[in-house]
Amino acid sequence: MNVKALLVGAVVTCLALPTGAADAPLLRVYLPRNVSVEGDALTLGTITIIMCDDMETATKASAVAMGRAPWSRESLVIDRTTILSRLAGSGIPAARAQFSGADKVTVRRSERTVGKEELLKLVEAFLLKTRPASDDSRLQLIRDPNELVLPEGKDIALKPRLSDGAPAGHVKVEIGAFCDGNEVAAAHALFKVVYPLRQAVAIKDIPTGATIAAENAKVEVITADRRQTGEWVSPFGMVALQRVPAGTVIRPSALMSPRPGLVVKRNQGVTMRLEGLGFKITALGEALDDGKCGDFIKVRNADTKRVVTAKVAPDGSVEPVFEEEKK
């Protein structure tokens, strides 16, 4: 309950006392269970509802200091005994104070929280606009922004900006919360500048002298803190100079070019591959000619028995080029 919002300040109601009432004014204090407040100091009028037949007494009671306001996310509990002692210290007789409502009131600061998801959306939009890193790089989030706790009811503007305090190879974005031109809170997100890096990995053990092919290796793209050096060359068709265990990155230094020679022999079973935009077709076939890498040979499809002209790939597979005319 926000007493201030409900009553627009300390609510004071003057009640007519019956004839013959005691000379001392009766002070009636209503305690809500929960109150949200603004500012740095508490008064009795900001956390309770005060009613009295005497305006001067009610005004004096409303101004009685109740200590500091709670910090952000802090709760303060004030009970009737504490209120009575503060009233007595202000010259208001405790015997003339009458309580109603709760036995104690829990006081919290009036505030709202901006979560990291909302902050990250602001940061991402800011980075798309400013593009602080090179076009061939990516920004990898390594530290989320802390959530911001801001005063409720205030006009707060959230403004992202680049920070100069980022380590080398990183980008730091600060999100400042501004109220009336003053920064009241801030959070930051940290990104690492990374680059796409292609590499070949053995998907099963590759013995010395074996040809690197789709059956024993794959190409994957990872991120690294450095650019790819030189032009990347596919290892397919190269020969392993040493054993490459499964799961190991295939280094260019561990490969050599294949010696000139036959890749496919006549009557050998081959894999026929045909790839295009969004599709990949494979079939089994029989080589009708010997062939080196790059040669065009005739291949019979094992299922359809059709004969096609195909180009020999480094890994021993063939790519159909066109179908032979039937004689």
SEKOLVO-214237 format. One record per residue (C-alpha): residue number from 1; x, y, z; residue in one letter. Coordinates in steps of 0.5 Angstrom, whole numbers. Example, Ala and Ser with C-alpha at 12.3 -4.5 7.8 and 13.67 -1.06 7.14 Angstrom:
BEGIN
{i: 1, X: 25, Y: -9, Z: 16, aa: A} .
{i: 2, X: 27, Y: -2, Z: 14, aa: S} .
//
This chain:
BEGIN
{i: 1, X: 0, Y: 0, Z: 0, aa: M} .
{i: 2, X: 3, Y: 7, Z: -2, aa: N} .
{i: 3, X: 0, Y: 11, Z: 4, aa: V} .
{i: 4, X: 3, Y: 18, Z: 0, aa: K} .
{i: 5, X: -1, Y: 16, Z: -6, aa: A} .
{i: 6, X: -7, Y: 14, Z: -3, aa: L} .
{i: 7, X: -8, Y: 20, Z: 1, aa: L} .
{i: 8, X: -4, Y: 25, Z: -2, aa: V} .
{i: 9, X: 1, Y: 26, Z: 3, aa: G} .
{i: 10, X: -1, Y: 25, Z: 11, aa: A} .
{i: 11, X: -8, Y: 25, Z: 11, aa: V} .
{i: 12, X: -11, Y: 29, Z: 17, aa: V} .
{i: 13, X: -18, Y: 28, Z: 19, aa: T} .
{i: 14, X: -21, Y: 33, Z: 24, aa: C} .
{i: 15, X: -27, Y: 29, Z: 28, aa: L} .
{i: 16, X: -32, Y: 32, Z: 33, aa: A} .
{i: 17, X: -31, Y: 30, Z: 40, aa: L} .
{i: 18, X: -37, Y: 29, Z: 44, aa: P} .
{i: 19, X: -39, Y: 34, Z: 49, aa: T} .
{i: 20, X: -35, Y: 33, Z: 56, aa: G} .
{i: 21, X: -29, Y: 29, Z: 53, aa: A} .
{i: 22, X: -22, Y: 30, Z: 56, aa: A} .
{i: 23, X: -18, Y: 36, Z: 54, aa: D} .
{i: 24, X: -13, Y: 33, Z: 51, aa: A} .
{i: 25, X: -14, Y: 31, Z: 44, aa: P} .
{i: 26, X: -15, Y: 24, Z: 42, aa: L} .
{i: 27, X: -10, Y: 22, Z: 37, aa: L} .
{i: 28, X: -12, Y: 16, Z: 32, aa: R} .
{i: 29, X: -7, Y: 12, Z: 28, aa: V} .
{i: 30, X: -8, Y: 7, Z: 23, aa: Y} .
{i: 31, X: -3, Y: 2, Z: 21, aa: L} .
{i: 32, X: -3, Y: -1, Z: 14, aa: P} .
{i: 33, X: 1, Y: -8, Z: 14, aa: R} .
{i: 34, X: 6, Y: -5, Z: 8, aa: N} .
{i: 35, X: 8, Y: 2, Z: 5, aa: V} .
{i: 36, X: 12, Y: 4, Z: 0, aa: S} .
{i: 37, X: 16, Y: 11, Z: 1, aa: V} .
{i: 38, X: 20, Y: 15, Z: -3, aa: E} .
{i: 39, X: 26, Y: 20, Z: -1, aa: G} .
{i: 40, X: 31, Y: 19, Z: 5, aa: D} .
{i: 41, X: 27, Y: 20, Z: 11, aa: A} .
{i: 42, X: 21, Y: 17, Z: 14, aa: L} .
{i: 43, X: 16, Y: 21, Z: 18, aa: T} .
{i: 44, X: 10, Y: 18, Z: 22, aa: L} .
{i: 45, X: 5, Y: 21, Z: 17, aa: G} .
{i: 46, X: 8, Y: 18, Z: 11, aa: T} .
{i: 47, X: 7, Y: 11, Z: 14, aa: I} .
{i: 48, X: 1, Y: 11, Z: 18, aa: T} .
{i: 49, X: -6, Y: 15, Z: 17, aa: I} .
{i: 50, X: -7, Y: 20, Z: 23, aa: I} .
{i: 51, X: -14, Y: 22, Z: 25, aa: M} .
{i: 52, X: -15, Y: 28, Z: 30, aa: C} .
{i: 53, X: -20, Y: 33, Z: 33, aa: D} .
{i: 54, X: -15, Y: 38, Z: 33, aa: D} .
{i: 55, X: -11, Y: 40, Z: 27, aa: M} .
{i: 56, X: -5, Y: 43, Z: 30, aa: E} .
{i: 57, X: -4, Y: 36, Z: 34, aa: T} .
{i: 58, X: -5, Y: 32, Z: 28, aa: A} .
{i: 59, X: 0, Y: 36, Z: 24, aa: T} .
{i: 60, X: 5, Y: 35, Z: 29, aa: K} .
{i: 61, X: 4, Y: 28, Z: 30, aa: A} .
{i: 62, X: 5, Y: 27, Z: 22, aa: S} .
{i: 63, X: 12, Y: 31, Z: 22, aa: A} .
{i: 64, X: 15, Y: 26, Z: 28, aa: V} .
{i: 65, X: 21, Y: 23, Z: 25, aa: A} .
{i: 66, X: 21, Y: 15, Z: 24, aa: M} .
{i: 67, X: 29, Y: 15, Z: 22, aa: G} .
{i: 68, X: 32, Y: 14, Z: 15, aa: R} .
{i: 69, X: 28, Y: 11, Z: 9, aa: A} .
{i: 70, X: 30, Y: 4, Z: 7, aa: P} .
{i: 71, X: 35, Y: 2, Z: 2, aa: W} .
{i: 72, X: 34, Y: -1, Z: -4, aa: S} .
{i: 73, X: 31, Y: -8, Z: -3, aa: R} .
{i: 74, X: 31, Y: -7, Z: 4, aa: E} .
{i: 75, X: 25, Y: -8, Z: 9, aa: S} .
{i: 76, X: 24, Y: -4, Z: 15, aa: L} .
{i: 77, X: 19, Y: -6, Z: 21, aa: V} .
{i: 78, X: 16, Y: -1, Z: 25, aa: I} .
{i: 79, X: 11, Y: -3, Z: 31, aa: D} .
{i: 80, X: 6, Y: 1, Z: 35, aa: R} .
{i: 81, X: 11, Y: 1, Z: 41, aa: T} .
{i: 82, X: 16, Y: 5, Z: 37, aa: T} .
{i: 83, X: 11, Y: 9, Z: 35, aa: I} .
{i: 84, X: 9, Y: 11, Z: 42, aa: L} .
{i: 85, X: 16, Y: 12, Z: 44, aa: S} .
{i: 86, X: 17, Y: 17, Z: 38, aa: R} .
{i: 87, X: 10, Y: 21, Z: 40, aa: L} .
{i: 88, X: 12, Y: 21, Z: 47, aa: A} .
{i: 89, X: 19, Y: 24, Z: 45, aa: G} .
{i: 90, X: 15, Y: 30, Z: 41, aa: S} .
{i: 91, X: 11, Y: 32, Z: 47, aa: G} .
{i: 92, X: 4, Y: 28, Z: 45, aa: I} .
{i: 93, X: 2, Y: 24, Z: 51, aa: P} .
{i: 94, X: 2, Y: 16, Z: 49, aa: A} .
{i: 95, X: -5, Y: 15, Z: 53, aa: A} .
{i: 96, X: -8, Y: 20, Z: 48, aa: R} .
{i: 97, X: -6, Y: 15, Z: 42, aa: A} .
{i: 98, X: -11, Y: 10, Z: 40, aa: Q} .
{i: 99, X: -8, Y: 5, Z: 35, aa: F} .
{i: 100, X: -12, Y: 1, Z: 29, aa: S} .
{i: 101, X: -10, Y: -3, Z: 23, aa: G} .
{i: 102, X: -4, Y: -8, Z: 24, aa: A} .
{i: 103, X: 1, Y: -9, Z: 30, aa: D} .
{i: 104, X: 7, Y: -7, Z: 25, aa: K} .
{i: 105, X: 8, Y: -4, Z: 19, aa: V} .
{i: 106, X: 13, Y: -6, Z: 14, aa: T} .
{i: 107, X: 16, Y: 0, Z: 10, aa: V} .
{i: 108, X: 20, Y: -1, Z: 3, aa: R} .
{i: 109, X: 23, Y: 4, Z: -2, aa: R} .
{i: 110, X: 18, Y: 5, Z: -8, aa: S} .
{i: 111, X: 22, Y: 2, Z: -14, aa: E} .
{i: 112, X: 22, Y: -2, Z: -20, aa: R} .
{i: 113, X: 27, Y: -7, Z: -23, aa: T} .
{i: 114, X: 30, Y: -7, Z: -30, aa: V} .
{i: 115, X: 32, Y: -14, Z: -32, aa: G} .
{i: 116, X: 38, Y: -17, Z: -36, aa: K} .
{i: 117, X: 34, Y: -19, Z: -41, aa: E} .
{i: 118, X: 31, Y: -12, Z: -43, aa: E} .
{i: 119, X: 38, Y: -9, Z: -42, aa: L} .
{i: 120, X: 41, Y: -14, Z: -47, aa: L} .
{i: 121, X: 36, Y: -12, Z: -52, aa: K} .
{i: 122, X: 38, Y: -5, Z: -51, aa: L} .
{i: 123, X: 45, Y: -7, Z: -52, aa: V} .
{i: 124, X: 44, Y: -11, Z: -58, aa: E} .
{i: 125, X: 40, Y: -6, Z: -62, aa: A} .
{i: 126, X: 46, Y: -1, Z: -60, aa: F} .
{i: 127, X: 51, Y: -5, Z: -63, aa: L} .
{i: 128, X: 47, Y: -7, Z: -69, aa: L} .
{i: 129, X: 47, Y: 1, Z: -70, aa: K} .
{i: 130, X: 54, Y: 3, Z: -68, aa: T} .
{i: 131, X: 58, Y: -4, Z: -70, aa: R} .
{i: 132, X: 64, Y: -3, Z: -66, aa: P} .
{i: 133, X: 68, Y: -9, Z: -69, aa: A} .
{i: 134, X: 70, Y: -11, Z: -76, aa: S} .
{i: 135, X: 65, Y: -14, Z: -81, aa: D} .
{i: 136, X: 69, Y: -21, Z: -81, aa: D} .
{i: 137, X: 68, Y: -21, Z: -73, aa: S} .
{i: 138, X: 63, Y: -23, Z: -68, aa: R} .
{i: 139, X: 61, Y: -21, Z: -61, aa: L} .
{i: 140, X: 61, Y: -26, Z: -56, aa: Q} .
{i: 141, X: 57, Y: -24, Z: -49, aa: L} .
{i: 142, X: 61, Y: -27, Z: -44, aa: I} .
{i: 143, X: 58, Y: -22, Z: -38, aa: R} .
{i: 144, X: 51, Y: -21, Z: -37, aa: D} .
{i: 145, X: 49, Y: -14, Z: -34, aa: P} .
{i: 146, X: 47, Y: -14, Z: -27, aa: N} .
{i: 147, X: 39, Y: -12, Z: -27, aa: E} .
{i: 148, X: 38, Y: -4, Z: -25, aa: L} .
{i: 149, X: 33, Y: -2, Z: -19, aa: V} .
{i: 150, X: 30, Y: 5, Z: -20, aa: L} .
{i: 151, X: 26, Y: 9, Z: -17, aa: P} .
{i: 152, X: 18, Y: 8, Z: -18, aa: E} .
{i: 153, X: 14, Y: 14, Z: -21, aa: G} .
{i: 154, X: 20, Y: 17, Z: -24, aa: K} .
{i: 155, X: 22, Y: 19, Z: -31, aa: D} .
{i: 156, X: 28, Y: 14, Z: -33, aa: I} .
{i: 157, X: 32, Y: 14, Z: -39, aa: A} .
{i: 158, X: 36, Y: 8, Z: -41, aa: L} .
{i: 159, X: 42, Y: 10, Z: -45, aa: K} .
{i: 160, X: 47, Y: 5, Z: -48, aa: P} .
{i: 161, X: 54, Y: 7, Z: -49, aa: R} .
{i: 162, X: 61, Y: 4, Z: -51, aa: L} .
{i: 163, X: 66, Y: 4, Z: -45, aa: S} .
{i: 164, X: 73, Y: 6, Z: -45, aa: D} .
{i: 165, X: 75, Y: 1, Z: -40, aa: G} .
{i: 166, X: 74, Y: -6, Z: -44, aa: A} .
{i: 167, X: 80, Y: -11, Z: -44, aa: P} .
{i: 168, X: 84, Y: -12, Z: -51, aa: A} .
{i: 169, X: 80, Y: -16, Z: -56, aa: G} .
{i: 170, X: 73, Y: -14, Z: -52, aa: H} .
{i: 171, X: 68, Y: -9, Z: -52, aa: V} .
{i: 172, X: 64, Y: -6, Z: -46, aa: K} .
{i: 173, X: 57, Y: -3, Z: -47, aa: V} .
{i: 174, X: 55, Y: 1, Z: -41, aa: E} .
{i: 175, X: 47, Y: 2, Z: -40, aa: I} .
{i: 176, X: 46, Y: 9, Z: -36, aa: G} .
{i: 177, X: 40, Y: 10, Z: -32, aa: A} .
{i: 178, X: 38, Y: 18, Z: -33, aa: F} .
{i: 179, X: 33, Y: 22, Z: -29, aa: C} .
{i: 180, X: 33, Y: 29, Z: -30, aa: D} .
{i: 181, X: 39, Y: 29, Z: -33, aa: G} .
{i: 182, X: 43, Y: 26, Z: -28, aa: N} .
{i: 183, X: 45, Y: 19, Z: -28, aa: E} .
{i: 184, X: 42, Y: 15, Z: -22, aa: V} .
{i: 185, X: 45, Y: 8, Z: -24, aa: A} .
{i: 186, X: 49, Y: 4, Z: -29, aa: A} .
{i: 187, X: 50, Y: -3, Z: -31, aa: A} .
{i: 188, X: 55, Y: -6, Z: -36, aa: H} .
{i: 189, X: 55, Y: -12, Z: -41, aa: A} .
{i: 190, X: 62, Y: -15, Z: -44, aa: L} .
{i: 191, X: 63, Y: -18, Z: -50, aa: F} .
{i: 192, X: 69, Y: -22, Z: -53, aa: K} .
{i: 193, X: 71, Y: -20, Z: -61, aa: V} .
{i: 194, X: 72, Y: -27, Z: -64, aa: V} .
{i: 195, X: 72, Y: -29, Z: -71, aa: Y} .
{i: 196, X: 70, Y: -35, Z: -75, aa: P} .
{i: 197, X: 75, Y: -41, Z: -76, aa: L} .
{i: 198, X: 74, Y: -47, Z: -81, aa: R} .
{i: 199, X: 78, Y: -53, Z: -79, aa: Q} .
{i: 200, X: 78, Y: -61, Z: -81, aa: A} .
{i: 201, X: 77, Y: -66, Z: -75, aa: V} .
{i: 202, X: 78, Y: -73, Z: -76, aa: A} .
{i: 203, X: 71, Y: -77, Z: -75, aa: I} .
{i: 204, X: 75, Y: -84, Z: -74, aa: K} .
{i: 205, X: 82, Y: -86, Z: -73, aa: D} .
{i: 206, X: 86, Y: -84, Z: -80, aa: I} .
{i: 207, X: 92, Y: -89, Z: -81, aa: P} .
{i: 208, X: 98, Y: -86, Z: -84, aa: T} .
{i: 209, X: 98, Y: -86, Z: -92, aa: G} .
{i: 210, X: 90, Y: -86, Z: -92, aa: A} .
{i: 211, X: 87, Y: -81, Z: -96, aa: T} .
{i: 212, X: 82, Y: -75, Z: -92, aa: I} .
{i: 213, X: 75, Y: -76, Z: -95, aa: A} .
{i: 214, X: 68, Y: -75, Z: -92, aa: A} .
{i: 215, X: 68, Y: -82, Z: -89, aa: E} .
{i: 216, X: 74, Y: -80, Z: -84, aa: N} .
{i: 217, X: 73, Y: -73, Z: -83, aa: A} .
{i: 218, X: 69, Y: -67, Z: -83, aa: K} .
{i: 219, X: 70, Y: -59, Z: -83, aa: V} .
{i: 220, X: 67, Y: -55, Z: -78, aa: E} .
{i: 221, X: 67, Y: -48, Z: -76, aa: V} .
{i: 222, X: 69, Y: -45, Z: -69, aa: I} .
{i: 223, X: 70, Y: -38, Z: -66, aa: T} .
{i: 224, X: 77, Y: -36, Z: -64, aa: A} .
{i: 225, X: 80, Y: -30, Z: -62, aa: D} .
{i: 226, X: 84, Y: -29, Z: -68, aa: R} .
{i: 227, X: 83, Y: -29, Z: -76, aa: R} .
{i: 228, X: 84, Y: -35, Z: -80, aa: Q} .
{i: 229, X: 91, Y: -34, Z: -83, aa: T} .
{i: 230, X: 92, Y: -34, Z: -91, aa: G} .
{i: 231, X: 87, Y: -38, Z: -95, aa: E} .
{i: 232, X: 84, Y: -44, Z: -92, aa: W} .
{i: 233, X: 85, Y: -50, Z: -96, aa: V} .
{i: 234, X: 80, Y: -56, Z: -96, aa: S} .
{i: 235, X: 84, Y: -63, Z: -93, aa: P} .
{i: 236, X: 80, Y: -67, Z: -98, aa: F} .
{i: 237, X: 84, Y: -71, Z: -103, aa: G} .
{i: 238, X: 90, Y: -70, Z: -98, aa: M} .
{i: 239, X: 94, Y: -76, Z: -95, aa: V} .
{i: 240, X: 96, Y: -77, Z: -88, aa: A} .
{i: 241, X: 103, Y: -77, Z: -86, aa: L} .
{i: 242, X: 102, Y: -80, Z: -79, aa: Q} .
{i: 243, X: 96, Y: -83, Z: -76, aa: R} .
{i: 244, X: 90, Y: -78, Z: -74, aa: V} .
{i: 245, X: 86, Y: -80, Z: -68, aa: P} .
{i: 246, X: 79, Y: -79, Z: -68, aa: A} .
{i: 247, X: 76, Y: -72, Z: -65, aa: G} .
{i: 248, X: 83, Y: -69, Z: -67, aa: T} .
{i: 249, X: 84, Y: -63, Z: -71, aa: V} .
{i: 250, X: 87, Y: -65, Z: -78, aa: I} .
{i: 251, X: 93, Y: -60, Z: -78, aa: R} .
{i: 252, X: 96, Y: -58, Z: -85, aa: P} .
{i: 253, X: 103, Y: -60, Z: -83, aa: S} .
{i: 254, X: 101, Y: -67, Z: -82, aa: A} .
{i: 255, X: 98, Y: -68, Z: -90, aa: L} .
{i: 256, X: 101, Y: -68, Z: -96, aa: M} .
{i: 257, X: 99, Y: -68, Z: -104, aa: S} .
{i: 258, X: 97, Y: -75, Z: -107, aa: P} .
{i: 259, X: 102, Y: -78, Z: -111, aa: R} .
{i: 260, X: 99, Y: -78, Z: -118, aa: P} .
{i: 261, X: 96, Y: -85, Z: -120, aa: G} .
{i: 262, X: 89, Y: -88, Z: -120, aa: L} .
{i: 263, X: 84, Y: -86, Z: -115, aa: V} .
{i: 264, X: 78, Y: -91, Z: -118, aa: V} .
{i: 265, X: 80, Y: -97, Z: -122, aa: K} .
{i: 266, X: 75, Y: -101, Z: -127, aa: R} .
{i: 267, X: 70, Y: -105, Z: -124, aa: N} .
{i: 268, X: 71, Y: -102, Z: -117, aa: Q} .
{i: 269, X: 65, Y: -100, Z: -113, aa: G} .
{i: 270, X: 64, Y: -92, Z: -112, aa: V} .
{i: 271, X: 59, Y: -87, Z: -109, aa: T} .
{i: 272, X: 56, Y: -83, Z: -114, aa: M} .
{i: 273, X: 54, Y: -76, Z: -111, aa: R} .
{i: 274, X: 50, Y: -70, Z: -114, aa: L} .
{i: 275, X: 49, Y: -64, Z: -109, aa: E} .
{i: 276, X: 46, Y: -57, Z: -111, aa: G} .
{i: 277, X: 42, Y: -52, Z: -107, aa: L} .
{i: 278, X: 38, Y: -55, Z: -102, aa: G} .
{i: 279, X: 39, Y: -62, Z: -104, aa: F} .
{i: 280, X: 44, Y: -68, Z: -104, aa: K} .
{i: 281, X: 43, Y: -75, Z: -107, aa: I} .
{i: 282, X: 48, Y: -81, Z: -106, aa: T} .
{i: 283, X: 48, Y: -87, Z: -110, aa: A} .
{i: 284, X: 52, Y: -93, Z: -111, aa: L} .
{i: 285, X: 55, Y: -95, Z: -118, aa: G} .
{i: 286, X: 61, Y: -99, Z: -121, aa: E} .
{i: 287, X: 66, Y: -95, Z: -125, aa: A} .
{i: 288, X: 67, Y: -98, Z: -132, aa: L} .
{i: 289, X: 74, Y: -94, Z: -133, aa: D} .
{i: 290, X: 80, Y: -93, Z: -129, aa: D} .
{i: 291, X: 80, Y: -86, Z: -127, aa: G} .
{i: 292, X: 85, Y: -81, Z: -124, aa: K} .
{i: 293, X: 83, Y: -75, Z: -120, aa: C} .
{i: 294, X: 79, Y: -70, Z: -124, aa: G} .
{i: 295, X: 78, Y: -75, Z: -130, aa: D} .
{i: 296, X: 71, Y: -76, Z: -133, aa: F} .
{i: 297, X: 70, Y: -84, Z: -133, aa: I} .
{i: 298, X: 63, Y: -88, Z: -135, aa: K} .
{i: 299, X: 60, Y: -91, Z: -129, aa: V} .
{i: 300, X: 54, Y: -95, Z: -128, aa: R} .
{i: 301, X: 48, Y: -94, Z: -123, aa: N} .
{i: 302, X: 47, Y: -100, Z: -119, aa: A} .
{i: 303, X: 40, Y: -99, Z: -118, aa: D} .
{i: 304, X: 38, Y: -96, Z: -125, aa: T} .
{i: 305, X: 43, Y: -100, Z: -129, aa: K} .
{i: 306, X: 44, Y: -93, Z: -133, aa: R} .
{i: 307, X: 51, Y: -91, Z: -135, aa: V} .
{i: 308, X: 53, Y: -84, Z: -134, aa: V} .
{i: 309, X: 59, Y: -80, Z: -135, aa: T} .
{i: 310, X: 62, Y: -78, Z: -128, aa: A} .
{i: 311, X: 68, Y: -73, Z: -125, aa: K} .
{i: 312, X: 73, Y: -77, Z: -120, aa: V} .
{i: 313, X: 73, Y: -73, Z: -114, aa: A} .
{i: 314, X: 80, Y: -73, Z: -109, aa: P} .
{i: 315, X: 76, Y: -78, Z: -104, aa: D} .
{i: 316, X: 74, Y: -83, Z: -109, aa: G} .
{i: 317, X: 67, Y: -81, Z: -110, aa: S} .
{i: 318, X: 64, Y: -79, Z: -117, aa: V} .
{i: 319, X: 60, Y: -73, Z: -119, aa: E} .
{i: 320, X: 55, Y: -75, Z: -125, aa: P} .
{i: 321, X: 56, Y: -70, Z: -131, aa: V} .
{i: 322, X: 51, Y: -73, Z: -136, aa: F} .
{i: 323, X: 47, Y: -79, Z: -138, aa: E} .
{i: 324, X: 50, Y: -83, Z: -143, aa: E} .
{i: 325, X: 45, Y: -84, Z: -149, aa: E} .
{i: 326, X: 43, Y: -91, Z: -150, aa: K} .
{i: 327, X: 45, Y: -95, Z: -156, aa: K} .
//
